[in-house]
Amino acid sequence: MTKEDIITLPNPSLRQKSSKIRIVETDTLRLIDSMVQAATDWEDSRPHEISAALAAVQIDTLSRVVIVRSDFDDKSVREFTALINPEIVKFEGEIIKDYEGCLSVSGVYGTVPRHSKIRVKALDTDGNEVRFKADGFLARVIQHEIDHTNGIVFIDHIRDNQDAFYTLDDKGELQPLDYDEHIKENKVLWS
């Protein structure tokens, strides 16, 4: 798979709930490999961005599978951890606003409120249940991806806050986006 296989709004699949994986089989492992290929190909085309994670729905497969990068700081580390049927079992900490982008929302970034700590359960690639705590950026990424499995995109959390939208300039710096010109009038994002 390549970056061209990543769907973007207004594709209606991004607004649908994904189905649970009943049994982790070879098809699930192939899906995970395809997701990693698409995510890293997308990243290779972006000088200032990393592919932090990807949900299966983003390659137009409505399965509750997400992959999360193992190292957010080093682009040369191309390992991802797969979470199958991930669920947040408890939200903890405080709600913090921070920047998010999305491979399926082209050219738009935003300051999104998320819990600073979460407890997660999922299946691993062997079909075993795993439970863990996540905080900081990892907690944010997992919340973002689990939203995808429920048909929610990050802009849904900030759609009525005109000061929350940004774009990336040629130097990789976030710049405020003119809400009326680029967001409010761009109904494609709200489909």
PELINDA-V866153 format. One record per residue. N is the residue number from 1. RES is the residue in three letters. PHI is phi as a letter, one per 20 degrees, with the letter a starting at -180 (NA if undefined). OMEGA is omega in whole degrees, -180 to 180 (none if undefined). BURIAL is I if it has 16 or more other C-alpha atoms within 10 Angstrom, else O. Layout:
[[N & RES & PHI & OMEGA & BURIAL] [N & RES & PHI & OMEGA & BURIAL]]
//
This chain:
[[1 & MET & NA & -180 & I] [2 & THR & c & 179 & O] [3 & LYS & f & 179 & I] [4 & GLU & f & 179 & O] [5 & ASP & e & 178 & I] [6 & ILE & e & -179 & I] [7 & ILE & e & 179 & I] [8 & THR & c & 174 & I] [9 & LEU & g & 16 & I] [10 & PRO & e & -180 & O] [11 & ASN & g & -175 & O] [12 & PRO & f & 178 & O] [13 & SER & f & -179 & I] [14 & LEU & f & 179 & I] [15 & ARG & d & -180 & I] [16 & GLN & d & 175 & O] [17 & LYS & f & 178 & I] [18 & SER & e & -180 & I] [19 & SER & e & 176 & O] [20 & LYS & f & 172 & O] [21 & ILE & e & -179 & O] [22 & ARG & e & 179 & O] [23 & ILE & c & 178 & O] [24 & VAL & f & -177 & O] [25 & GLU & c & 180 & O] [26 & THR & g & 179 & O] [27 & ASP & f & 178 & O] [28 & THR & f & 180 & I] [29 & LEU & f & 175 & O] [30 & ARG & f & 177 & O] [31 & LEU & g & 180 & I] [32 & ILE & f & 178 & I] [33 & ASP & f & 178 & I] [34 & SER & f & 179 & I] [35 & MET & f & 179 & I] [36 & VAL & f & 179 & I] [37 & GLN & f & -179 & I] [38 & ALA & f & -179 & I] [39 & ALA & f & -179 & I] [40 & THR & f & 176 & I] [41 & ASP & f & 177 & I] [42 & TRP & g & -179 & I] [43 & GLU & f & -179 & I] [44 & ASP & f & -180 & O] [45 & SER & e & -176 & O] [46 & ARG & c & -178 & O] [47 & PRO & f & -173 & O] [48 & HIS & d & -174 & O] [49 & GLU & c & 172 & O] [50 & ILE & d & 172 & I] [51 & SER & e & -175 & I] [52 & ALA & f & -177 & I] [53 & ALA & a & 179 & I] [54 & LEU & b & 174 & I] [55 & ALA & d & -178 & I] [56 & ALA & g & 180 & I] [57 & VAL & g & -179 & I] [58 & GLN & f & 170 & I] [59 & ILE & d & 174 & I] [60 & ASP & m & 175 & I] [61 & THR & c & -174 & O] [62 & LEU & e & 176 & I] [63 & SER & c & -178 & I] [64 & ARG & f & 178 & I] [65 & VAL & c & 173 & I] [66 & VAL & c & 172 & I] [67 & ILE & c & -179 & I] [68 & VAL & c & -179 & I] [69 & ARG & g & 180 & I] [70 & SER & f & -179 & I] [71 & ASP & c & -178 & O] [72 & PHE & f & -174 & O] [73 & ASP & e & -174 & O] [74 & ASP & c & -179 & O] [75 & LYS & f & -178 & I] [76 & SER & f & 176 & O] [77 & VAL & e & -172 & O] [78 & ARG & d & 179 & O] [79 & GLU & d & 178 & O] [80 & PHE & c & 174 & I] [81 & THR & d & 179 & O] [82 & ALA & e & 174 & I] [83 & LEU & c & -178 & I] [84 & ILE & d & -176 & I] [85 & ASN & l & -178 & I] [86 & PRO & f & 177 & I] [87 & GLU & c & 171 & I] [88 & ILE & e & -179 & I] [89 & VAL & e & 177 & O] [90 & LYS & b & 172 & O] [91 & PHE & e & -179 & I] [92 & GLU & c & 177 & O] [93 & GLY & m & -179 & O] [94 & GLU & d & 175 & O] [95 & ILE & e & -176 & O] [96 & ILE & c & 174 & O] [97 & LYS & e & 176 & O] [98 & ASP & b & -176 & O] [99 & TYR & f & 173 & O] [100 & GLU & c & 170 & I] [101 & GLY & c & -177 & I] [102 & CYS & b & 178 & I] [103 & LEU & f & -178 & I] [104 & SER & d & 176 & I] [105 & VAL & c & -171 & I] [106 & SER & f & 170 & O] [107 & GLY & m & -178 & O] [108 & VAL & c & 176 & I] [109 & TYR & c & 180 & I] [110 & GLY & b & 174 & I] [111 & THR & e & -172 & I] [112 & VAL & d & 175 & I] [113 & PRO & f & 178 & I] [114 & ARG & b & 173 & I] [115 & HIS & f & -178 & I] [116 & SER & f & -180 & I] [117 & LYS & b & 177 & I] [118 & ILE & b & 170 & I] [119 & ARG & d & -171 & I] [120 & VAL & c & 167 & I] [121 & LYS & c & -178 & I] [122 & ALA & a & 170 & I] [123 & LEU & d & 173 & I] [124 & ASP & e & -176 & I] [125 & THR & f & 174 & I] [126 & ASP & e & -180 & O] [127 & GLY & n & 179 & O] [128 & ASN & e & 176 & O] [129 & GLU & f & 175 & O] [130 & VAL & c & 176 & O] [131 & ARG & c & -180 & O] [132 & PHE & b & 175 & O] [133 & LYS & d & 175 & I] [134 & ALA & c & 175 & I] [135 & ASP & c & 178 & I] [136 & GLY & m & -176 & O] [137 & PHE & f & 179 & O] [138 & LEU & f & 178 & I] [139 & ALA & f & 178 & I] [140 & ARG & f & -178 & I] [141 & VAL & f & -179 & I] [142 & ILE & f & 177 & I] [143 & GLN & f & 179 & I] [144 & HIS & g & -177 & I] [145 & GLU & f & 177 & I] [146 & ILE & f & 173 & I] [147 & ASP & g & 179 & I] [148 & HIS & g & -178 & I] [149 & THR & f & 179 & I] [150 & ASN & d & 177 & I] [151 & GLY & m & -179 & I] [152 & ILE & d & 178 & I] [153 & VAL & d & -172 & I] [154 & PHE & g & -179 & I] [155 & ILE & f & 178 & I] [156 & ASP & f & -179 & O] [157 & HIS & f & -174 & O] [158 & ILE & c & -171 & O] [159 & ARG & g & -179 & I] [160 & ASP & d & -179 & O] [161 & ASN & d & -173 & O] [162 & GLN & f & 178 & I] [163 & ASP & e & -173 & O] [164 & ALA & e & -174 & I] [165 & PHE & d & -177 & I] [166 & TYR & b & 171 & I] [167 & THR & c & -179 & I] [168 & LEU & d & 178 & I] [169 & ASP & e & -176 & O] [170 & ASP & f & 180 & O] [171 & LYS & e & -179 & O] [172 & GLY & n & 180 & O] [173 & GLU & e & 178 & O] [174 & LEU & f & 178 & I] [175 & GLN & c & 179 & O] [176 & PRO & g & 179 & I] [177 & LEU & d & 177 & I] [178 & ASP & f & -174 & O] [179 & TYR & g & -176 & I] [180 & ASP & f & -176 & O] [181 & GLU & f & -171 & O] [182 & HIS & d & -175 & O] [183 & ILE & d & -176 & I] [184 & LYS & g & -178 & O] [185 & GLU & e & -178 & O] [186 & ASN & e & -177 & O] [187 & LYS & f & 177 & O] [188 & VAL & g & -178 & O] [189 & LEU & f & -174 & I] [190 & TRP & e & 180 & O] [191 & SER & f & none & O]]
//
